Amino acid sequence: MSNLIFSAFAYKEEYNPTPNINEKEIKSAVNIYIKNIFVALKSAKIQNPNDDVALVTNKEIPENFRKLFARNNIYIYHCDFNEFTMPKDFTWSLAFYKLCALKYIVSEGEYNNYLLLDGDTVTIRSYNDLWQEAFHGLVLFNINHNFSHRVRKDIVEVYEELYGYSMNIQQYGGELICGNKDILQNFVEKCEEVYSKVKIRNFNINKDSEDELITSIAATKMSNIFDGGAYIDRYWTGRFYLVSTNYVNDPVAIWHLPGEKKQGLLTLYNYLIKNDTLPKNVHKIFGLPKSRRPDFILYNLKRIARKLF
């Protein structure tokens, strides 16, 4: 069984490449994204040495990064951004490139299974179970936003506008899309159908819409969808701090770290360049604490007191 793990990166002049980085200098922002992607693919390769890893992009990658990727057995595939294109005034217009890359790589590739992975991720365990899951269906990550959450609510409302009736739609994140070749080809077709409907309506949707609007609606047309929450979770580590203990207990294989693009992921990039492996305490780089009771100190004081008295 052959597997391909890949990330996608797009660049277009006059398009905003940095909604989550806010870098004024385009060159600096592009370098940050490429370094992030290197961490994502390098860590995936370390944990899954028998799987192939690749970057799919429409941009000419600087020579120093091309050499770095080649030394680390990371393929680079060129794919024009000519499908799933959105108006340039959409905040996340370039993020829709991952659907273009998914169509290209699944159509042209000769692998059994594929995993499209966001660039701001770190893999800390193997994908053995994930590949087994993908054999049986499409694996997407249910973000578990409630029904009135603004993004999920927007997806539900767009669905009703496109199809003329309402449906309770789950919001699937774009950080992980996994399946076998046949399943993903079918999924891409469903994504094309949704995109076509949006385009016919002259893109009359929220300009903050992300690619997960397309994938979440397309998922309603699919059967055998499995929640990827057993394999990936999203950890917010900035001023908005939201983490779970599932990086330690019944651990996931992939950490998605949207708030670490300019900090922890660059620190890990430098470590990988120097050491060619992941540090033992990689969780500390991202401020993920050792899992313990919240009242750890008080608990131990009581335990000591019981022994003494």
Secondary structure, DSSP 8 states (H G I E B T S, - for coil): --EEEEEEE---TTS---TTT--SSHHHHHHHHHHHHHHHHHHHHHH-TTSEEEEEESS---HHHHHHHHHTTEEEEE----SS---TTSTTGGGGHHHHHHHHHHHH---SEEEEE-SSEEE-S--HHHHHHHHHSEEEEE----TT-HHHHHHHHHHHHHHSS------EEEEEEEEEHHHHHHHHHHHHHHHHHHHHTTT-S-TT--HHHHHHHHHTT-S-EEEGGGTEEE-EESSSEE--GGGTSS--SEEE-GGGTTTHHHHHHHHHHHHSS--TTHHHHTT------TTHHHHHHHHHHHHH-
